[in-house]
Amino acid sequence: MSSAPKTVRGIPYWELVTLIACIMALNAAAIDIFIPALTNITQTLELANPNHAQFVITSYVMGFGISQIFYGTLSDRFGRRPVLLFGLCVYVLASVTAIFSTSFAMLLALRAIQGIGAAATRVIAVSVVRDCFGGARMASVMSLVMMIFMAIPVIAPNLGQLVLFVGDWHEIFIAVAAFGAFVTLWTYFRLPETQHPEDRLPLTIARVGQAFRVVVTNRTAFAYTLSTALTFGVLFAFINQAEQIYVSIYGMGPEFTLYFSAGAIFMAFASFWNSRLVERFGMRHLSHGAMCVFLALNVLHLVIALLNGGVPPFSVYLPMTILSLCMFGFIGTNFNALAMDPLGHVAGTASSVLGFMQTFGGGVLGGIVGYMYDGTLIPLLIGYVVLSLGAFGCALIAENGKLFNERPSPRDGGPRVVEPAAAE
C-alpha cells in the first residue's frame, strides 16, 4: 500500500479524513440515534400502526435522497465550501426546530428538511475526496472515512437509548443539533476549497443537462449506481425493522442496541481491511467477491428461516446478519468509487446523481421491504434476496459480464469521460 500524503490542499491528511468522516457521520447520526426511539414515538404520538413509526426514518431518507441532485450542480458552480456550509446550517436549524414538534406530521416534515440539509454532507464529502484522489487511492481514502464514520452506528443507538432513560425522543434532537453545530464550526474554520478552478461549470440549464447525461449514459457509472442502490435497500430495510426484530421477535429490551452496534463494529472492521487491501488486490476483486458472498448469505439465511417457521434461532440470525453487514464494508465504498472514477471532471454533479439514485432508491426499496413486517423474518429476507440478486446483475452489466477484471483508473492512465464543455 502506498504511503499517504502528509497534507492535502493545506490541511493535514489525517484531519481531512477525520473531518470528511464526521461530515458524513451527521447522516448516520440522524438515522441510527432514532432506532431505539421508534416505539417511544409510537406511544407518545399515539400512532395507530406501529409500522408507521418507520416513516421517521423513511421521511429523512427521502429528503436526503431527492435533494442531492441540486447540491452537486451548485457545488460545481459555486465551489464545495459554501454549498456544504449552507446544508449544514439547514441540518442544524431543522434539528433544533424538531425539538418542539407537537404532531407526527410536523415531525415527519422537519425530518425531511433535516434530510435536505444533510444531503449536502454526502454530496460534498464524496466530491471533496474525488477532487483530491482517484482510483484505488480514492477507494482507500473512502474506506478510511467509512471506518471512522462507522463509529456513529455503534455509538448513536446506544446514545439514543441513554437519552430515553431520562427523557423522550424530543431530547434526542438536542444531541443531533449539538453534533451538527460542532461539525459546522470545524468545517467553517478548517476545510479549504478543493474544487479545481478549471472544473467550475456555469449554472445554465443546457450545461447542467449535459453533465447529467454524461453521468446517466456511462454504463459503468450508471450500472454501479443501480447496484449500490439495491444494496443500500437491504441496509435500509434492516435499519427500519431493527427494533421490531430485536424487541418484538427475539424479546429483547433496551440492550438490543448493543447487538445492533455489534453489526456496525464488524462493518467498520471490514471497511478498515478494505482500505488496507484495495490498493493491493483492486476494487473489483474485493467488491465482486463480497457481492457473491453477500448474495449467497442472503439466500442461505432465507432457507434457514423458512425451515424454522419464519424465525431462525437468534444464535443463527445474529452471525448471519453480522456477516452480511461485513460485506457492505467491501461493496459500498468500492462500488461508489467505481461509479465515480470515470466522472472526475463533473464530480459534483456526478456525486449528486449517484447519491440521489443510491439513497433515494435504496430508501424507497428499504422502506417497502421494512413496511412488509409481519412478525417474522420472511418478508425481510425475501427482500434481501431479491435486492441482492438485482445488485449482482447490475454489477455484471457494469463489467460487461466479466467480473474480477481490473482496469486502470482514469487518473492512472485509463480512459476518462470527457467533461461536456470540452466536447463542444
C-alpha positions as CSV (number, residue, x, y, z in Angstrom):
1,M,0.0,0.0,0.0
2,S,1.5,3.4,-1.0
3,S,2.1,5.9,1.8
4,A,-0.5,8.6,2.3
5,P,0.4,12.3,1.7
6,K,1.0,14.4,4.9
7,T,-1.1,17.3,3.7
8,V,-3.9,17.7,1.1
9,R,-4.7,21.2,0.0
10,G,-3.2,22.7,3.1
11,I,-5.0,20.5,5.6
12,P,-3.2,17.5,7.3
13,Y,-4.2,14.2,5.7
14,W,-5.4,12.7,8.9
15,E,-7.6,15.8,9.7
16,L,-9.1,15.8,6.2
17,V,-10.1,12.1,6.5
18,T,-11.5,12.6,10.0
19,L,-13.4,15.7,9.1
20,I,-14.9,14.1,6.0
21,A,-15.9,11.1,8.1
22,C,-17.6,13.4,10.7
23,I,-19.4,15.3,7.9
24,M,-20.8,12.1,6.5
25,A,-21.5,10.8,10.1
26,L,-24.1,13.5,10.5
27,N,-26.3,11.5,8.3
28,A,-25.8,8.2,10.2
29,A,-26.3,10.0,13.5
30,A,-29.7,11.4,12.3
31,I,-30.8,7.9,11.4
32,D,-29.3,5.5,13.9
33,I,-29.9,7.5,17.0
34,F,-33.7,7.3,16.4
35,I,-33.7,3.5,16.1
36,P,-34.5,2.8,19.8
37,A,-37.0,5.7,19.8
38,L,-39.5,4.4,17.3
39,T,-41.6,2.6,20.0
40,N,-41.4,5.8,22.1
41,I,-42.6,7.9,19.2
42,T,-45.4,5.4,18.6
43,Q,-46.6,5.7,22.2
44,T,-46.2,9.5,22.7
45,L,-47.8,10.4,19.4
46,E,-50.4,7.6,19.7
47,L,-49.8,6.1,16.3
48,A,-52.4,3.6,15.3
49,N,-50.0,1.3,13.4
50,P,-46.5,0.6,14.9
51,N,-45.1,0.2,11.4
52,H,-45.9,3.9,10.8
53,A,-43.0,4.9,13.1
54,Q,-40.7,3.7,10.4
55,F,-41.6,6.8,8.5
56,V,-39.4,8.8,10.9
57,I,-36.5,7.0,9.1
58,T,-38.0,7.0,5.7
59,S,-39.0,10.7,5.6
60,Y,-35.5,11.7,6.4
61,V,-34.1,9.4,3.8
62,M,-36.5,10.8,1.2
63,G,-35.4,14.4,1.8
64,F,-31.8,13.3,1.9
65,G,-32.0,11.4,-1.4
66,I,-34.1,13.8,-3.5
67,S,-32.2,17.0,-2.7
68,Q,-28.8,15.5,-3.5
69,I,-29.4,16.3,-7.2
70,F,-29.3,20.1,-6.5
71,Y,-26.2,20.2,-4.3
72,G,-23.8,18.7,-6.7
73,T,-24.8,21.1,-9.5
74,L,-24.5,24.0,-7.2
75,S,-21.1,22.9,-5.9
76,D,-19.8,22.5,-9.4
77,R,-20.7,26.2,-10.0
78,F,-20.0,27.9,-6.6
79,G,-17.5,25.5,-5.0
80,R,-17.7,22.9,-2.3
81,R,-17.3,25.1,0.8
82,P,-20.3,27.5,0.5
83,V,-22.7,24.8,-0.5
84,L,-21.6,22.5,2.3
85,L,-21.9,25.2,4.9
86,F,-25.5,26.0,3.7
87,G,-26.5,22.4,4.0
88,L,-25.0,22.1,7.5
89,C,-26.9,25.2,8.7
90,V,-30.2,23.7,7.4
91,Y,-29.5,20.5,9.2
92,V,-28.8,22.2,12.5
93,L,-31.8,24.5,12.3
94,A,-34.2,21.7,11.4
95,S,-32.8,19.6,14.3
96,V,-33.4,22.5,16.7
97,T,-36.9,23.1,15.4
98,A,-37.8,19.4,15.6
99,I,-37.3,19.6,19.4
100,F,-40.6,21.4,19.5
101,S,-42.6,19.0,17.3
102,T,-46.2,18.6,18.5
103,S,-47.6,16.2,15.9
104,F,-46.4,13.3,13.8
105,A,-47.0,15.3,10.6
106,M,-44.8,18.1,11.9
107,L,-42.1,15.6,13.0
108,L,-42.0,14.0,9.5
109,A,-41.9,17.4,7.8
110,L,-38.9,18.5,9.9
111,R,-37.2,15.2,9.4
112,A,-37.5,15.6,5.6
113,I,-36.0,19.1,5.9
114,Q,-33.2,17.8,8.1
115,G,-32.5,15.2,5.4
116,I,-32.5,18.0,2.8
117,G,-29.7,19.8,4.8
118,A,-27.8,16.5,5.4
119,A,-27.8,15.8,1.6
120,A,-25.1,18.4,1.2
121,T,-22.8,16.4,3.5
122,R,-23.0,13.3,1.4
123,V,-22.6,15.0,-2.0
124,I,-19.8,17.4,-1.0
125,A,-17.9,14.8,1.1
126,V,-17.6,12.5,-1.9
127,S,-16.8,15.4,-4.2
128,V,-14.0,16.6,-1.9
129,V,-12.5,13.1,-1.9
130,R,-12.8,12.8,-5.7
131,D,-11.3,16.3,-6.1
132,C,-8.2,15.2,-4.2
133,F,-7.8,11.5,-5.1
134,G,-8.7,9.0,-7.8
135,G,-8.7,5.3,-8.5
136,A,-7.6,2.9,-5.8
137,R,-6.4,5.8,-3.6
138,M,-9.9,7.2,-3.6
139,A,-11.3,3.9,-2.6
140,S,-8.7,3.6,0.1
141,V,-9.5,7.1,1.5
142,M,-13.2,6.4,1.4
143,S,-12.7,3.2,3.3
144,L,-10.8,5.0,6.0
145,V,-13.6,7.6,6.1
146,M,-16.1,4.8,6.4
147,M,-14.1,3.2,9.2
148,I,-14.3,6.3,11.3
149,F,-17.8,7.0,10.1
150,M,-18.9,3.6,11.3
151,A,-18.3,4.6,14.9
152,I,-21.6,6.5,14.7
153,P,-23.8,3.5,14.1
154,V,-22.0,1.9,17.1
155,I,-22.5,4.9,19.4
156,A,-25.7,6.6,18.2
157,P,-28.3,3.8,19.0
158,N,-26.8,3.4,22.5
159,L,-26.7,7.2,23.0
160,G,-30.4,7.3,21.8
161,Q,-31.2,4.6,24.4
162,L,-29.4,6.5,27.2
163,V,-31.4,9.7,26.3
164,L,-34.6,7.7,26.5
165,F,-33.8,6.7,30.1
166,V,-34.0,10.4,31.2
167,G,-36.3,11.8,28.5
168,D,-38.0,11.0,25.3
169,W,-37.4,11.5,21.6
170,H,-37.6,15.3,21.8
171,E,-34.3,15.3,23.8
172,I,-32.6,13.1,21.1
173,F,-32.8,16.1,18.7
174,I,-30.8,18.1,21.2
175,A,-27.9,15.7,20.8
176,V,-28.2,15.7,17.0
177,A,-28.2,19.5,16.8
178,A,-25.2,19.8,19.1
179,F,-23.2,17.3,16.9
180,G,-24.2,19.2,13.8
181,A,-23.2,22.6,15.2
182,F,-19.7,21.2,16.2
183,V,-19.1,19.8,12.7
184,T,-20.4,23.1,11.1
185,L,-17.8,25.1,13.1
186,W,-15.0,22.7,12.3
187,T,-15.8,22.8,8.6
188,Y,-16.0,26.6,8.6
189,F,-12.6,27.1,10.2
190,R,-10.6,24.2,8.7
191,L,-11.9,22.8,5.4
192,P,-10.4,24.5,2.3
193,E,-12.0,24.8,-1.1
194,T,-10.9,21.6,-3.0
195,Q,-12.5,22.2,-6.4
196,H,-10.1,22.9,-9.3
197,P,-10.9,26.3,-10.7
198,E,-10.9,24.9,-14.3
199,D,-13.6,22.5,-13.3
200,R,-16.2,25.2,-12.4
201,L,-19.3,24.8,-14.5
202,P,-21.6,27.7,-15.4
203,L,-25.1,27.3,-13.9
204,T,-27.1,27.0,-17.1
205,I,-29.8,24.6,-17.9
206,A,-28.0,23.3,-21.1
207,R,-24.7,22.8,-19.2
208,V,-26.4,21.0,-16.3
209,G,-28.3,18.8,-18.7
210,Q,-25.1,17.8,-20.5
211,A,-23.4,17.0,-17.2
212,F,-26.4,14.8,-16.1
213,R,-26.3,13.0,-19.5
214,V,-22.6,12.2,-19.0
215,V,-23.5,10.5,-15.8
216,V,-26.5,8.5,-16.8
217,T,-25.1,7.4,-20.2
218,N,-21.9,6.0,-18.8
219,R,-22.6,2.3,-18.5
220,T,-20.1,1.6,-15.7
221,A,-21.2,4.6,-13.6
222,F,-24.9,4.1,-14.1
223,A,-24.9,0.3,-13.5
224,Y,-22.7,0.5,-10.4
225,T,-25.0,3.2,-9.1
226,L,-28.1,1.0,-9.5
227,S,-26.2,-1.9,-7.9
228,T,-25.3,0.3,-4.9
229,A,-28.9,1.5,-4.6
230,L,-30.2,-2.1,-4.4
231,T,-27.5,-3.0,-1.9
232,F,-28.5,0.1,0.2
233,G,-32.1,-1.1,0.0
234,V,-31.0,-4.2,2.1
235,L,-29.3,-1.9,4.6
236,F,-32.3,0.5,5.0
237,A,-34.7,-2.4,5.3
238,F,-32.6,-3.8,8.2
239,I,-32.4,-0.4,9.9
240,N,-36.2,0.2,9.5
241,Q,-37.0,-3.2,11.1
242,A,-34.1,-3.5,13.6
243,E,-36.1,-2.5,16.7
244,Q,-39.0,-4.7,15.8
245,I,-36.8,-7.7,15.1
246,Y,-34.8,-7.5,18.3
247,V,-37.6,-6.4,20.6
248,S,-40.8,-8.0,19.1
249,I,-39.4,-11.2,17.6
250,Y,-36.5,-12.0,19.9
251,G,-37.9,-10.4,23.0
252,M,-35.1,-8.2,24.0
253,G,-35.3,-4.9,25.9
254,P,-33.2,-1.7,25.7
255,E,-30.0,-3.8,25.4
256,F,-30.9,-4.6,21.8
257,T,-28.8,-1.6,20.8
258,L,-25.7,-3.5,21.8
259,Y,-26.5,-6.2,19.3
260,F,-27.2,-3.6,16.6
261,S,-23.9,-2.0,17.4
262,A,-22.1,-5.3,17.1
263,G,-23.0,-5.4,13.4
264,A,-21.7,-1.9,12.9
265,I,-18.4,-2.7,14.6
266,F,-17.8,-5.6,12.2
267,M,-18.8,-3.5,9.3
268,A,-16.2,-0.9,10.4
269,F,-13.6,-3.6,10.6
270,A,-14.5,-4.7,7.1
271,S,-14.1,-1.1,5.8
272,F,-10.7,-0.9,7.6
273,W,-9.5,-4.0,5.9
274,N,-10.8,-2.8,2.6
275,S,-8.7,0.4,2.9
276,R,-5.6,-1.8,3.6
277,L,-6.3,-4.3,0.8
278,V,-7.9,-2.4,-2.0
279,E,-4.6,-1.0,-3.5
280,R,-3.1,-4.4,-3.4
281,F,-5.9,-6.5,-4.8
282,G,-8.0,-3.9,-6.6
283,M,-11.6,-2.6,-6.2
284,R,-13.2,-5.2,-8.5
285,H,-11.6,-8.3,-6.9
286,L,-12.7,-7.2,-3.4
287,S,-16.2,-5.9,-4.2
288,H,-17.2,-8.6,-6.7
289,G,-16.1,-11.3,-4.2
290,A,-18.0,-9.6,-1.4
291,M,-21.1,-9.3,-3.6
292,C,-21.1,-13.1,-4.4
293,V,-20.7,-13.9,-0.7
294,F,-23.5,-11.3,0.2
295,L,-25.9,-13.0,-2.3
296,A,-25.1,-16.5,-1.0
297,L,-25.6,-15.4,2.6
298,N,-29.0,-13.9,2.0
299,V,-30.2,-17.0,0.1
300,L,-28.9,-19.3,2.9
301,H,-30.5,-17.1,5.6
302,L,-33.9,-17.2,3.8
303,V,-33.7,-21.0,3.5
304,I,-32.9,-21.3,7.3
305,A,-35.8,-19.0,8.2
306,L,-38.2,-21.0,6.0
307,L,-37.2,-24.2,7.7
308,N,-37.8,-22.6,11.2
309,G,-41.3,-21.2,10.7
310,G,-40.0,-17.7,9.7
311,V,-38.0,-17.1,12.9
312,P,-34.5,-18.7,12.9
313,P,-32.8,-19.1,16.2
314,F,-31.1,-16.0,17.4
315,S,-27.8,-17.9,17.5
316,V,-28.2,-18.2,13.7
317,Y,-29.8,-14.8,13.0
318,L,-27.1,-12.7,14.6
319,P,-24.0,-14.2,12.9
320,M,-25.7,-14.3,9.6
321,T,-26.7,-10.6,9.9
322,I,-23.2,-9.6,11.0
323,L,-21.6,-11.5,8.1
324,S,-23.9,-9.8,5.6
325,L,-23.1,-6.4,7.1
326,C,-19.4,-7.1,6.8
327,M,-19.9,-7.4,3.1
328,F,-21.1,-3.8,3.0
329,G,-17.6,-2.8,4.0
330,F,-16.2,-4.2,0.8
331,I,-19.2,-3.4,-1.5
332,G,-20.4,0.1,-0.8
333,T,-17.2,2.2,-0.9
334,N,-15.7,0.2,-3.8
335,F,-18.9,0.3,-5.9
336,N,-19.3,4.0,-5.3
337,A,-15.6,4.6,-6.2
338,L,-16.1,2.6,-9.4
339,A,-19.1,4.6,-10.3
340,M,-17.3,8.0,-9.6
341,D,-14.0,7.1,-11.2
342,P,-14.7,8.0,-14.8
343,L,-16.6,11.2,-13.8
344,G,-13.9,13.3,-12.2
345,H,-14.4,16.5,-14.2
346,V,-18.1,16.6,-13.3
347,A,-17.6,15.3,-9.8
348,G,-20.2,17.4,-8.1
349,T,-23.0,16.7,-10.5
350,A,-21.9,13.0,-10.6
351,S,-21.9,12.8,-6.9
352,S,-25.4,14.3,-6.8
353,V,-26.9,11.9,-9.4
354,L,-25.2,8.9,-7.9
355,G,-26.2,10.0,-4.4
356,F,-29.8,10.6,-5.4
357,M,-30.2,7.2,-7.1
358,Q,-28.4,5.3,-4.4
359,T,-30.0,6.9,-1.3
360,F,-33.5,7.7,-2.6
361,G,-33.7,4.4,-4.5
362,G,-32.3,2.4,-1.6
363,G,-34.5,4.3,0.9
364,V,-37.7,3.6,-1.1
365,L,-36.8,-0.1,-1.6
366,G,-35.8,-0.5,2.0
367,G,-38.9,1.3,3.2
368,I,-41.1,-1.0,1.1
369,V,-39.4,-4.1,2.5
370,G,-39.4,-2.8,6.0
371,Y,-43.1,-1.9,5.9
372,M,-43.9,-5.5,5.0
373,Y,-43.0,-6.6,8.5
374,D,-45.5,-9.3,9.7
375,G,-43.9,-10.6,12.9
376,T,-41.5,-13.0,11.1
377,L,-38.3,-12.5,9.1
378,I,-39.7,-14.0,5.9
379,P,-40.7,-10.7,4.1
380,L,-37.4,-9.1,5.1
381,L,-35.2,-12.0,3.9
382,I,-37.2,-12.3,0.6
383,G,-36.5,-8.6,0.1
384,Y,-32.8,-9.2,0.9
385,V,-32.6,-12.0,-1.8
386,V,-34.4,-10.0,-4.5
387,L,-32.4,-6.9,-3.9
388,S,-29.0,-8.6,-3.8
389,L,-29.9,-10.6,-7.0
390,G,-30.6,-7.3,-8.7
391,A,-27.4,-5.8,-7.4
392,F,-25.4,-8.7,-8.6
393,G,-27.0,-8.4,-12.1
394,C,-26.2,-4.7,-12.3
395,A,-22.6,-5.4,-11.4
396,L,-22.5,-7.9,-14.3
397,I,-23.9,-5.2,-16.6
398,A,-21.3,-2.7,-15.4
399,E,-18.5,-5.1,-16.2
400,N,-20.0,-6.3,-19.5
401,G,-20.4,-9.8,-18.0
402,K,-16.8,-10.1,-16.8
403,L,-16.3,-9.8,-13.0
404,F,-13.0,-9.6,-11.3
405,N,-11.4,-7.9,-14.3
406,E,-9.3,-5.0,-13.0
407,R,-8.8,-2.0,-15.3
408,P,-6.7,1.2,-14.8
409,S,-8.3,4.3,-13.3
410,P,-8.6,7.5,-15.4
411,R,-6.1,9.1,-13.1
412,D,-3.8,6.1,-13.6
413,G,-3.8,6.4,-17.3
414,G,-7.0,4.7,-18.2
415,P,-9.9,6.2,-20.2
416,R,-11.9,9.1,-18.8
417,V,-15.2,10.7,-19.6
418,V,-14.9,14.0,-21.4
419,E,-16.4,16.8,-19.4
420,P,-19.3,18.3,-21.5
421,A,-17.8,21.7,-22.3
422,A,-14.6,20.1,-23.6
423,A,-16.5,18.2,-26.2
424,E,-18.1,21.3,-27.6
